[in-house]
Amino acid sequence: MPLDIVVPSLGESVATATIARWMKKPGDAVAADEPLVELETDKVTVEVPAPAAGRLEAILAKEGDEVAPGTVVGTLAAGEATTAAQPASSPPPAPTAPQPATPASGSDRPPLPAAARLMAEHALTPADVPGSGKHGQITKGDVLKVIEGGAAKAQPAPAAPIAPTAAPAAPSATPKPEPAAAPKTAPPAKPIGGERRTERVRMTRLRATIARRLKEAQNTAAILTTFNEIDMSAVIALRARYREAFEKKHGVRLGFMGFFVKACVAALREFPAVNAMIDGEDIVYHHYMDIGIAVSGPAGLVVPVLRNAETLSIAEIERAIAEFGRKARDGTLTLEEMAGGTFSITNGGVFGSLMSTPILNPPQSAILGMHKIEDRPVAIGGKVEIRPMMYVALSYDHRIIDGREAVSTLVRIKEAVEDPERLLLEV
């Protein structure tokens, strides 16, 4: 009896998905748990695996169709993977051409869809890319490493052999008259400004959703932004003292984000409205802190969530953020990892931003923007000193958060980061 291939649950607040790509054709043999179809949702790309070994019998939803959880998109004939094999009475097969090299990863699993697309763009084969995924499967991050390492550069074609030149002919007794030169014509004029090309590319579902949600935030919330600046001297000195010991003990680099998450936790405890949200005519106060950390992925900005950040140590925070960054590059973040969130942090400083006004991530009511650290002259004890300074911005929904609460929240974050020992001692 055929097995149904069903769209799985897509997570909180995700009602539909789009069929991005079928990885098999009807009649193809498939192994159990082998990816069959790639779904693109508002937040991530999801692969639907085969429920059992067998043969893909039929495709019921074509690429580009929008489907809901529970929809049957195809059928699988279980246990029929070997039907395409030759019968015992058939003559022995003819010698086959040499097989391609085994992938460097040694895996029989095909590359992940995002990795396969990137490999095709850069003319890479599985043999060129060591796989680091499950069972040696190639991820998008593996392909990016090869490309960044220069392995994707095209090899120059070998120069054609130069034909031997013929011996010069004996001079003729009577020189022949030179043919009249053809009249020269001017080359066609090039358009002023060079070539003018355009390209139209359809938005991905993720990019379209980002555009829609950000515009909804502007149209719905009363967004206001307050600014401050933080002297990063103390945190930089603390990192310099303990960086090697921290990394050796915890296996992760000591960054700035751990300090900022802890500072935000302390400030949100003092001003709970900044950690709340509006639901209709009600205000929902969260007695936990799920902090979203904006990270950049190949398809756009995504915001995985640190659950119960108030219970995490700096080492646990840094470890979780490092894992989020790796998954964002590989395209393996799950819907559960990005669902919810009561407050967000975004760091434009990694791209060189000196100051910006971050936009809310609905239905949250506030977001902290970190920026580039830059040496600037500041007045310290009546003297001008050069200090590493960072501008910070807190965008908030003025419908629920008063200006006093917003400004005070940002001041508490500033005070905590400038005095990290007090932050860690929670005094």
WOKA-V686691 format. One record per residue. N is the residue number from 0. RES is the residue in one small letter. NEAR is the number of other C-alpha atoms within 8 Angstrom. D_LAST is the distance of its C-alpha to the last C-alpha in whole Angstrom. Layout:
# WOKA-V686691
N,RES,NEAR,D_LAST ; N,RES,NEAR,D_LAST
This chain:
# WOKA-V686691
0,m,4,66 ; 1,p,8,64 ; 2,l,9,60 ; 3,d,9,58 ; 4,i,11,56 ; 5,v,10,53 ; 6,v,12,50 ; 7,p,7,47 ; 8,s,6,44 ; 9,l,11,42 ; 10,g,8,39 ; 11,e,8,37 ; 12,s,5,39 ; 13,v,9,41 ; 14,a,7,45 ; 15,t,10,47 ; 16,a,13,48 ; 17,t,13,50 ; 18,i,16,53 ; 19,a,10,52 ; 20,r,8,54 ; 21,w,10,56 ; 22,m,8,56 ; 23,k,8,59 ; 24,k,7,63 ; 25,p,9,65 ; 26,g,8,67 ; 27,d,9,64 ; 28,a,11,63 ; 29,v,11,59 ; 30,a,10,57 ; 31,a,10,55 ; 32,d,9,51 ; 33,e,9,53 ; 34,p,10,51 ; 35,l,11,54 ; 36,v,13,53 ; 37,e,15,50 ; 38,l,13,48 ; 39,e,14,46 ; 40,t,14,44 ; 41,d,9,42 ; 42,k,9,39 ; 43,v,11,40 ; 44,t,10,44 ; 45,v,9,44 ; 46,e,9,47 ; 47,v,11,49 ; 48,p,10,51 ; 49,a,14,54 ; 50,p,8,54 ; 51,a,9,57 ; 52,a,14,59 ; 53,g,15,62 ; 54,r,15,63 ; 55,l,16,62 ; 56,e,11,65 ; 57,a,9,64 ; 58,i,10,62 ; 59,l,8,61 ; 60,a,8,59 ; 61,k,7,59 ; 62,e,9,57 ; 63,g,7,55 ; 64,d,8,56 ; 65,e,8,53 ; 66,v,10,52 ; 67,a,9,50 ; 68,p,11,48 ; 69,g,8,51 ; 70,t,8,54 ; 71,v,10,56 ; 72,v,11,57 ; 73,g,13,59 ; 74,t,14,61 ; 75,l,14,61 ; 76,a,12,64 ; 77,a,12,63 ; 78,g,9,64 ; 79,e,10,67 ; 80,a,13,65 ; 81,t,8,68 ; 82,t,5,71 ; 83,a,5,71 ; 84,a,5,72 ; 85,q,5,76 ; 86,p,5,78 ; 87,a,4,80 ; 88,s,4,83 ; 89,s,6,82 ; 90,p,4,83 ; 91,p,4,81 ; 92,p,4,78 ; 93,a,4,79 ; 94,p,4,77 ; 95,t,4,74 ; 96,a,4,73 ; 97,p,4,70 ; 98,q,4,67 ; 99,p,4,64 ; 100,a,5,62 ; 101,t,7,59 ; 102,p,12,55 ; 103,a,10,53 ; 104,s,13,51 ; 105,g,8,54 ; 106,s,10,53 ; 107,d,5,55 ; 108,r,8,53 ; 109,p,7,53 ; 110,p,10,50 ; 111,l,10,48 ; 112,p,7,49 ; 113,a,9,47 ; 114,a,14,48 ; 115,a,10,52 ; 116,r,8,52 ; 117,l,10,50 ; 118,m,11,52 ; 119,a,9,55 ; 120,e,7,54 ; 121,h,9,54 ; 122,a,7,57 ; 123,l,10,55 ; 124,t,9,56 ; 125,p,12,55 ; 126,a,10,56 ; 127,d,10,54 ; 128,v,14,51 ; 129,p,12,49 ; 130,g,13,47 ; 131,s,10,44 ; 132,g,8,43 ; 133,k,5,44 ; 134,h,6,48 ; 135,g,12,48 ; 136,q,15,48 ; 137,i,17,48 ; 138,t,14,45 ; 139,k,14,44 ; 140,g,10,42 ; 141,d,14,44 ; 142,v,13,47 ; 143,l,8,44 ; 144,k,8,44 ; 145,v,12,48 ; 146,i,11,48 ; 147,e,7,46 ; 148,g,7,47 ; 149,g,7,50 ; 150,a,8,52 ; 151,a,10,53 ; 152,k,7,55 ; 153,a,4,59 ; 154,q,4,61 ; 155,p,4,64 ; 156,a,4,67 ; 157,p,4,70 ; 158,a,4,73 ; 159,a,4,76 ; 160,p,4,79 ; 161,i,4,81 ; 162,a,4,85 ; 163,p,4,87 ; 164,t,4,89 ; 165,a,4,93 ; 166,a,4,95 ; 167,p,4,96 ; 168,a,4,99 ; 169,a,4,102 ; 170,p,4,103 ; 171,s,5,106 ; 172,a,4,109 ; 173,t,4,108 ; 174,p,5,105 ; 175,k,4,104 ; 176,p,4,103 ; 177,e,4,99 ; 178,p,4,98 ; 179,a,4,97 ; 180,a,4,93 ; 181,a,4,92 ; 182,p,4,91 ; 183,k,4,87 ; 184,t,4,85 ; 185,a,4,82 ; 186,p,4,79 ; 187,p,4,77 ; 188,a,4,75 ; 189,k,5,71 ; 190,p,6,69 ; 191,i,4,67 ; 192,g,5,64 ; 193,g,6,64 ; 194,e,5,64 ; 195,r,5,62 ; 196,r,4,61 ; 197,t,4,59 ; 198,e,4,57 ; 199,r,4,56 ; 200,v,4,54 ; 201,r,4,53 ; 202,m,7,49 ; 203,t,7,47 ; 204,r,10,46 ; 205,l,14,42 ; 206,r,10,43 ; 207,a,9,45 ; 208,t,9,42 ; 209,i,8,39 ; 210,a,8,42 ; 211,r,8,42 ; 212,r,10,39 ; 213,l,11,37 ; 214,k,8,40 ; 215,e,8,40 ; 216,a,12,36 ; 217,q,10,37 ; 218,n,6,40 ; 219,t,6,38 ; 220,a,9,34 ; 221,a,9,34 ; 222,i,11,32 ; 223,l,8,30 ; 224,t,9,28 ; 225,t,10,25 ; 226,f,9,25 ; 227,n,10,22 ; 228,e,9,22 ; 229,i,11,19 ; 230,d,10,20 ; 231,m,13,20 ; 232,s,10,20 ; 233,a,11,17 ; 234,v,12,17 ; 235,i,8,21 ; 236,a,8,20 ; 237,l,8,18 ; 238,r,10,20 ; 239,a,7,23 ; 240,r,7,22 ; 241,y,8,21 ; 242,r,10,24 ; 243,e,7,26 ; 244,a,7,25 ; 245,f,12,23 ; 246,e,11,26 ; 247,k,8,28 ; 248,k,6,26 ; 249,h,7,25 ; 250,g,7,28 ; 251,v,11,26 ; 252,r,8,26 ; 253,l,11,22 ; 254,g,8,22 ; 255,f,7,20 ; 256,m,7,20 ; 257,g,12,18 ; 258,f,11,15 ; 259,f,10,16 ; 260,v,11,16 ; 261,k,12,13 ; 262,a,13,12 ; 263,c,9,15 ; 264,v,11,13 ; 265,a,10,10 ; 266,a,12,12 ; 267,l,12,15 ; 268,r,7,13 ; 269,e,7,13 ; 270,f,10,16 ; 271,p,10,19 ; 272,a,11,22 ; 273,v,14,21 ; 274,n,15,21 ; 275,a,13,24 ; 276,m,13,28 ; 277,i,11,31 ; 278,d,7,34 ; 279,g,4,37 ; 280,e,5,36 ; 281,d,6,33 ; 282,i,9,29 ; 283,v,8,28 ; 284,y,9,24 ; 285,h,9,23 ; 286,h,4,21 ; 287,y,7,20 ; 288,m,14,19 ; 289,d,13,22 ; 290,i,15,22 ; 291,g,14,25 ; 292,i,12,25 ; 293,a,12,29 ; 294,v,12,31 ; 295,s,10,34 ; 296,g,10,37 ; 297,p,7,41 ; 298,a,7,42 ; 299,g,8,39 ; 300,l,8,35 ; 301,v,11,34 ; 302,v,9,30 ; 303,p,13,29 ; 304,v,13,26 ; 305,l,12,23 ; 306,r,8,23 ; 307,n,10,20 ; 308,a,14,18 ; 309,e,8,15 ; 310,t,5,16 ; 311,l,9,17 ; 312,s,6,16 ; 313,i,9,16 ; 314,a,11,20 ; 315,e,8,21 ; 316,i,13,20 ; 317,e,14,22 ; 318,r,9,25 ; 319,a,9,25 ; 320,i,9,26 ; 321,a,9,28 ; 322,e,8,30 ; 323,f,11,30 ; 324,g,10,32 ; 325,r,9,34 ; 326,k,10,35 ; 327,a,14,35 ; 328,r,12,38 ; 329,d,10,40 ; 330,g,12,40 ; 331,t,8,39 ; 332,l,11,36 ; 333,t,8,37 ; 334,l,11,37 ; 335,e,7,34 ; 336,e,8,32 ; 337,m,14,32 ; 338,a,11,32 ; 339,g,7,30 ; 340,g,14,26 ; 341,t,14,24 ; 342,f,14,23 ; 343,s,14,24 ; 344,i,12,23 ; 345,t,12,26 ; 346,n,9,27 ; 347,g,13,30 ; 348,g,11,29 ; 349,v,8,30 ; 350,f,6,34 ; 351,g,8,33 ; 352,s,10,32 ; 353,l,11,31 ; 354,m,9,30 ; 355,s,9,31 ; 356,t,9,31 ; 357,p,11,30 ; 358,i,10,32 ; 359,l,14,30 ; 360,n,12,31 ; 361,p,7,32 ; 362,p,6,31 ; 363,q,14,28 ; 364,s,18,27 ; 365,a,14,25 ; 366,i,16,24 ; 367,l,12,23 ; 368,g,15,25 ; 369,m,13,24 ; 370,h,16,27 ; 371,k,14,28 ; 372,i,11,26 ; 373,e,7,29 ; 374,d,8,29 ; 375,r,8,29 ; 376,p,8,30 ; 377,v,8,27 ; 378,a,8,27 ; 379,i,7,24 ; 380,g,4,24 ; 381,g,5,28 ; 382,k,6,29 ; 383,v,8,30 ; 384,e,8,28 ; 385,i,8,29 ; 386,r,11,25 ; 387,p,11,25 ; 388,m,13,24 ; 389,m,14,24 ; 390,y,14,25 ; 391,v,13,23 ; 392,a,16,24 ; 393,l,15,23 ; 394,s,16,27 ; 395,y,15,26 ; 396,d,13,29 ; 397,h,11,30 ; 398,r,7,31 ; 399,i,10,28 ; 400,i,12,25 ; 401,d,8,26 ; 402,g,7,25 ; 403,r,6,22 ; 404,e,11,20 ; 405,a,13,21 ; 406,v,9,21 ; 407,s,8,17 ; 408,t,13,16 ; 409,l,14,18 ; 410,v,9,16 ; 411,r,11,12 ; 412,i,13,14 ; 413,k,11,15 ; 414,e,8,12 ; 415,a,11,10 ; 416,v,15,13 ; 417,e,12,14 ; 418,d,10,11 ; 419,p,11,11 ; 420,e,6,9 ; 421,r,9,6 ; 422,l,12,7 ; 423,l,6,8 ; 424,l,6,6 ; 425,e,5,4 ; 426,v,4,0
